[in-house]
């Protein structure tokens, strides 16, 4: 399997810092902290506050068409500039505001972007295109995570998807930018916050017994993608929790440190789940592949991947 080293993060930047959004002026605000709130509780409150200020545009992010020149999806003989990115989604999927902002424009149209919404995030303007039902109106103030609309295929579209266009305010003018780096950074930022919350929970909680029920709970807390397949990996790698690596290292997934020629040691099995997210899913990004089995094969998780995937698939079908 691949060398599982930590993914270099983005320096802890918030999405606003990533885009250098102007803050105009800073106002010092003093918060009254209850006398008997513990340090861990206050740390959790701070992380939760940061988490509430950001959201992804869909529940699941998979880019199907990049920013830039491409073959026209409607007229294949033509090449056209794609001023945004397309995200895969089923018709009727919830579409969320990514940050606090103001609804600048709501348009109902059967051409171009179809029904679409423009949100002004102060220095960053986001358009959501090819929408169905729109749940906001012009002038509305929205928070991160506000349901803006349901996805659809209105306008010039070959099927249901979410088109996202991003513009930055540069020298007083709105200029088109590629939204993919921002959304990738936003995704990593949110996963990092989930990991912080999970670590704070684990630090103040007695070890939970390792079983499939608790494993699925912890995977949800850590934001594990494809949890059923990952749970099947745990079953295969550890013999349902009986292996020495699992018992002595708290290592549920055979994560190997090639630099030290030994398996990674974790303080708890819950920490191993967070480690899997950081070392495998965040580092190699399974959303690039058609499914999770293709992802595992691409990164070479085991020596004989066809046999490994067949065993994992068989176990996953029983969970």
C-alpha positions as CSV (number, residue, x, y, z in Angstrom):
1,X,0.0,0.0,0.0
2,X,1.1,3.6,-0.4
3,X,3.3,5.4,2.1
4,X,0.8,7.1,4.4
5,X,2.4,10.4,5.2
6,X,0.4,13.4,6.4
7,X,-1.2,15.6,3.8
8,X,0.2,19.1,3.8
9,X,-2.7,21.4,4.8
10,X,-3.3,25.0,3.7
11,X,-1.8,26.6,6.8
12,X,-5.1,26.7,8.6
13,X,-6.4,29.5,6.4
14,X,-10.1,30.2,6.5
15,X,-11.8,30.5,3.0
16,X,-12.0,34.2,3.5
17,X,-8.2,34.4,4.0
18,X,-7.7,32.1,1.0
19,X,-9.3,34.7,-1.3
20,X,-7.9,37.7,0.6
21,X,-11.5,39.1,1.0
22,X,-11.3,42.6,2.5
23,X,-12.5,43.0,6.0
24,X,-12.8,46.8,5.9
25,X,-12.3,47.3,9.6
26,X,-12.0,45.1,12.6
27,X,-14.2,45.4,15.7
28,X,-13.1,44.0,19.0
29,X,-15.8,41.9,20.6
30,X,-15.6,40.5,24.1
31,X,-17.5,37.3,24.7
32,X,-18.8,36.3,28.2
33,X,-17.5,32.8,28.9
34,X,-19.3,31.0,31.7
35,X,-17.1,30.6,34.7
36,X,-17.3,26.8,34.8
37,X,-16.8,26.1,31.1
38,X,-13.8,23.8,30.7
39,X,-10.9,24.6,28.4
40,X,-11.9,21.7,26.2
41,X,-15.5,23.0,26.1
42,X,-14.4,26.4,25.1
43,X,-12.1,25.0,22.4
44,X,-15.0,23.0,21.0
45,X,-17.2,26.1,21.0
46,X,-14.5,27.9,19.0
47,X,-14.3,25.1,16.4
48,X,-18.1,24.9,16.1
49,X,-18.2,28.6,15.5
50,X,-15.7,28.3,12.7
51,X,-17.6,25.3,11.3
52,X,-20.9,27.2,11.2
53,X,-19.4,29.8,8.9
54,X,-18.7,27.5,5.9
55,X,-20.5,24.8,4.0
56,X,-20.0,22.8,0.7
57,X,-22.5,23.6,-2.1
58,X,-23.7,20.0,-2.3
59,X,-23.7,17.0,0.1
60,X,-21.3,15.2,-2.2
61,X,-18.7,16.9,-4.4
62,X,-17.7,15.3,-7.7
63,X,-16.4,17.6,-10.6
64,X,-17.6,16.4,-14.0
65,X,-16.4,19.3,-16.1
66,X,-13.5,21.7,-15.4
67,X,-13.0,25.4,-15.9
68,X,-11.6,26.4,-19.3
69,X,-11.9,25.4,-22.9
70,X,-13.7,22.2,-23.7
71,X,-15.8,20.5,-26.4
72,X,-19.3,22.0,-26.3
73,X,-21.5,19.5,-24.6
74,X,-24.5,20.4,-26.8
75,X,-22.7,20.9,-30.2
76,X,-19.8,18.4,-30.1
77,X,-18.1,19.9,-33.2
78,X,-17.5,23.2,-31.4
79,X,-15.0,24.2,-28.7
80,X,-16.1,26.8,-26.1
81,X,-14.8,28.3,-22.9
82,X,-16.5,26.8,-19.8
83,X,-16.8,29.7,-17.4
84,X,-17.0,27.6,-14.2
85,X,-17.2,24.0,-13.1
86,X,-19.9,21.4,-13.2
87,X,-20.7,19.2,-10.2
88,X,-22.5,15.9,-10.4
89,X,-25.8,15.7,-8.6
90,X,-29.2,14.1,-9.0
91,X,-32.2,16.3,-9.9
92,X,-33.7,17.8,-6.7
93,X,-30.4,17.8,-4.7
94,X,-30.1,20.5,-2.0
95,X,-27.8,23.4,-3.0
96,X,-26.3,25.3,-0.1
97,X,-24.7,28.8,0.3
98,X,-21.0,28.2,1.0
99,X,-20.4,31.3,3.2
100,X,-22.5,34.1,4.6
101,X,-23.6,36.5,1.9
102,X,-26.4,38.4,0.1
103,X,-28.6,37.1,-2.7
104,X,-27.7,39.6,-5.5
105,X,-29.7,38.2,-8.3
106,X,-32.4,35.5,-8.9
107,X,-33.1,34.7,-12.6
108,X,-35.7,32.3,-14.1
109,X,-34.7,31.4,-17.6
110,X,-34.9,28.4,-20.0
111,X,-31.7,29.3,-21.8
112,X,-28.0,29.7,-20.8
113,X,-27.6,29.1,-17.1
114,X,-31.3,28.3,-16.8
115,X,-32.8,29.2,-13.4
116,X,-29.8,30.7,-11.5
117,X,-28.8,32.6,-8.4
118,X,-25.9,34.9,-7.7
119,X,-24.6,35.3,-4.2
120,X,-22.3,38.1,-3.2
121,X,-19.9,37.0,-0.4
122,X,-18.1,40.4,-0.2
123,X,-15.2,40.2,-2.7
124,X,-16.3,36.8,-4.1
125,X,-19.4,36.4,-6.2
126,X,-20.8,32.9,-6.8
127,X,-23.4,31.8,-9.5
128,X,-25.3,28.6,-9.1
129,X,-26.8,27.5,-12.5
130,X,-29.3,25.0,-14.0
131,X,-31.4,25.1,-10.8
132,X,-35.0,24.0,-10.3
133,X,-36.9,25.3,-7.3
134,X,-35.3,28.5,-5.9
135,X,-35.8,29.0,-2.2
136,X,-34.4,32.6,-1.8
137,X,-35.2,36.0,-3.2
138,X,-33.0,39.0,-4.1
139,X,-31.8,40.9,-1.1
140,X,-32.0,37.9,1.3
141,X,-29.1,37.6,3.7
142,X,-28.0,34.0,3.9
143,X,-25.8,32.0,6.3
144,X,-23.4,29.2,5.4
145,X,-25.5,26.1,4.8
146,X,-28.7,28.0,3.9
147,X,-30.6,26.0,1.3
148,X,-30.6,28.2,-1.8
149,X,-32.3,25.9,-4.3
150,X,-32.8,22.4,-5.6
151,X,-30.6,21.3,-8.5
152,X,-32.1,20.6,-11.9
153,X,-31.3,20.8,-15.7
154,X,-32.9,24.1,-16.7
155,X,-31.4,26.1,-19.5
156,X,-28.7,24.9,-21.9
157,X,-27.9,21.6,-20.2
158,X,-27.6,17.9,-21.2
159,X,-28.7,16.6,-17.8
160,X,-29.0,17.4,-14.1
161,X,-25.9,19.0,-12.6
162,X,-24.8,22.1,-10.7
163,X,-22.8,24.8,-12.5
164,X,-20.7,27.0,-10.3
165,X,-19.2,30.3,-11.6
166,X,-16.9,32.4,-9.4
167,X,-15.9,36.0,-9.8
168,X,-13.5,38.1,-7.7
169,X,-13.7,41.8,-7.2
170,X,-10.3,43.0,-8.6
171,X,-9.6,46.7,-9.0
172,X,-13.3,47.5,-8.8
173,X,-14.3,45.0,-11.5
174,X,-15.7,41.5,-11.3
175,X,-13.3,39.0,-13.0
176,X,-13.9,35.3,-13.7
177,X,-11.7,32.9,-11.7
178,X,-11.6,29.1,-11.5
179,X,-13.8,28.0,-8.6
180,X,-12.1,24.6,-8.2
181,X,-9.2,25.7,-6.0
182,X,-11.5,27.5,-3.7
183,X,-13.9,24.5,-3.4
184,X,-11.1,22.1,-2.8
185,X,-9.7,24.4,-0.1
186,X,-13.1,24.7,1.4
187,X,-13.5,20.9,1.4
188,X,-10.1,20.4,3.1
189,X,-10.9,23.2,5.6
190,X,-14.2,21.6,6.6
191,X,-12.6,18.1,7.0
192,X,-9.9,19.7,9.1
193,X,-12.5,21.1,11.4
194,X,-14.3,17.8,11.6
195,X,-11.0,16.2,12.6
196,X,-10.5,18.9,15.3
197,X,-13.9,18.2,16.7
198,X,-13.4,14.4,16.6
199,X,-10.0,14.8,18.4
200,X,-11.6,17.0,21.1
201,X,-14.3,14.5,21.6
202,X,-12.0,11.6,21.9
203,X,-9.7,13.4,24.3
204,X,-12.5,13.8,26.8
205,X,-14.2,10.5,26.4
206,X,-13.3,7.0,27.7
207,X,-12.4,4.6,24.9
208,X,-15.4,3.1,23.3
209,X,-15.5,-0.6,22.5
210,X,-14.4,-1.4,19.0
211,X,-17.4,-2.9,17.2
212,X,-19.1,-2.1,13.9
213,X,-21.8,0.1,15.4
214,X,-19.2,2.3,17.1
215,X,-17.0,2.2,14.0
216,X,-19.8,3.6,11.8
217,X,-20.5,6.3,14.4
218,X,-16.8,7.4,14.4
219,X,-16.5,7.3,10.7
220,X,-19.5,9.7,10.4
221,X,-17.9,12.0,12.9
222,X,-14.6,12.0,11.0
223,X,-16.3,12.5,7.6
224,X,-15.2,9.2,6.1
225,X,-16.3,8.8,2.5
226,X,-17.8,5.4,1.4
227,X,-18.0,4.2,5.1
228,X,-19.4,0.7,4.2
229,X,-16.4,-0.1,2.0
230,X,-14.0,1.4,4.6
231,X,-15.6,-0.8,7.3
232,X,-15.1,-3.8,5.1
233,X,-11.4,-2.9,4.8
234,X,-11.2,-2.8,8.6
235,X,-12.8,-6.3,8.7
236,X,-10.3,-7.7,6.1
237,X,-7.2,-5.9,7.4
238,X,-7.7,-6.9,11.0
239,X,-9.7,-10.2,10.9
240,X,-12.7,-8.3,12.4
241,X,-10.4,-6.7,15.1
242,X,-8.4,-9.8,16.1
243,X,-5.0,-9.0,14.5
244,X,-1.9,-8.0,16.5
245,X,-1.6,-4.7,14.6
246,X,-5.1,-3.8,15.5
247,X,-4.8,-4.8,19.2
248,X,-1.3,-3.5,19.9
249,X,-1.2,-0.5,17.5
250,X,-4.8,0.6,17.5
251,X,-4.4,0.5,13.7
252,X,-7.6,-0.6,11.9
253,X,-6.5,-0.3,8.3
254,X,-2.9,-1.5,8.1
255,X,-1.5,2.0,7.7
256,X,2.2,1.6,7.2
257,X,5.0,4.1,7.8
258,X,7.6,3.2,5.2
259,X,10.0,5.8,6.5
260,X,10.3,3.9,9.8
261,X,9.4,0.5,8.4
262,X,6.7,-0.2,10.8
263,X,2.9,0.2,11.2
264,X,1.6,3.5,12.5
265,X,0.8,3.5,16.2
266,X,-2.4,5.3,17.4
267,X,-3.5,6.3,20.9
268,X,-6.9,4.9,20.2
269,X,-8.8,3.1,17.5
270,X,-10.8,6.2,16.9
271,X,-7.6,8.1,16.2
272,X,-6.9,5.5,13.5
273,X,-10.1,6.4,11.7
274,X,-9.1,10.1,11.7
275,X,-5.7,8.9,10.4
276,X,-7.2,7.0,7.6
277,X,-9.1,10.1,6.5
278,X,-6.0,12.3,6.6
279,X,-3.5,9.8,5.1
280,X,-5.7,8.1,2.5
281,X,-8.8,10.0,1.5
282,X,-7.6,13.6,1.9
283,X,-4.2,12.9,0.4
284,X,-5.3,10.9,-2.7
285,X,-8.9,12.2,-3.2
286,X,-11.2,9.4,-4.2
287,X,-13.6,11.8,-5.9
288,X,-11.3,11.6,-9.0
289,X,-12.3,7.9,-9.6
290,X,-15.5,6.3,-10.8
291,X,-15.9,4.4,-7.5
292,X,-14.0,3.6,-4.4
293,X,-12.7,0.3,-5.6
294,X,-11.1,2.1,-8.6
295,X,-9.6,4.6,-6.1
296,X,-8.1,1.8,-4.0
297,X,-6.6,0.2,-7.1
298,X,-5.2,3.6,-8.3
299,X,-3.3,4.2,-5.1
300,X,-2.2,0.6,-4.8
301,X,-3.6,0.0,-1.4
302,X,-2.6,-3.7,-1.4
303,X,-0.2,-5.9,-3.5
304,X,-2.9,-7.8,-5.4
305,X,-5.6,-5.3,-5.8
306,X,-8.0,-7.4,-7.9
307,X,-8.1,-10.1,-5.1
308,X,-8.2,-7.4,-2.4
309,X,-11.1,-5.5,-3.9
310,X,-13.0,-8.8,-4.5
311,X,-12.7,-9.7,-0.8
312,X,-13.6,-6.1,0.4
313,X,-16.6,-6.1,-1.9
314,X,-17.8,-9.4,-0.6
315,X,-17.5,-8.2,3.0
316,X,-19.1,-4.8,2.2
317,X,-22.2,-6.6,0.7
318,X,-22.8,-8.2,4.1
319,X,-22.6,-5.0,6.2
